[in-house]
Amino acid sequence: MKAASPIAVAFREVRHFKPDDWLHCEDLAVRGRLHDWTIPAHRHEGLHQFQLLERGHAQVVLDRVPHKVQAPAALMVAPGCVHAFGYAPESAGLQVTVPSARLQVALAAAPLLAARLPTSHVLQGERVRRARRQVHQLFANLATEFEQAAPGRTEALAAHLLLLATWFLREAGDVPAEQARRSWRDTLVQRYRALLEVQLKRHQPIGAYAQQLKVTPDHLSRVCRAATGLSALELLHERLVLEARRLLAYTQASIAEVARELGFDDPAYFSRFFARRAGLAPHAYRIALQQGQALPP
């Protein structure tokens, strides 16, 4: 079977919940040289990526928005963001890739910072030059610990990651006032959404998510509805439909392949599920996209 989602690239070095492999750090040159310094458009689900460009320049596209990036520069790519890079040959820097769920949990007590996690950020110019030593050291400390196998490596990486993410999120600037107010009340919802990014295709009952979040299913649904207007189950279904729309819009996968990619055993059941929530059957949705009668996600 051909790949159902060529645009969604699994970052296989990150094993999410494995104690030794939950985070990955590497030189930009590793993939730069492998791909002739041009990384085509793709996205990662459930992962944040942090980059430090210390030498060179790059053409960066984040969700179709182009950026001319000149070292020194720092980037945070949010999960689901379609991104592409065209680096100048022999550019230098570091990239750190981490599960978004880890960040959501680590920042649960700092909702004003956590509210900035869903948005990608490009930081360059004076704001990075004045902090060049600091941000270099944040990446370097994490990279050094990543290469070692010393006792407490997992805990040390988590500490370095929190410092690195905090720097990025502070530099990203303020979120709108209304979003900031919401962030105080929906930290639980953010953690739930982060779990969905990682576990969506397992089709678990809401009780399984509530157990991981250490709340009751009723409490989880009440908080979700208060923060978003949707219950926990409706948020799960909304996220499944969004992913289905992305696959239908950006890939040539058959309806059956899309269904399997999303964890549905029965393509007919998937089609009914999609039609009830999107208002069109999957095939009809694709035709509407081709005819310009529907917007891509």
Order of alpha helices (4+ residues) and beta strands (2+ residues): beta-alpha-beta-beta-beta-beta-beta-beta-beta-alpha-alpha-beta-alpha-alpha-alpha-alpha-alpha-alpha-alpha-alpha-alpha-alpha-alpha
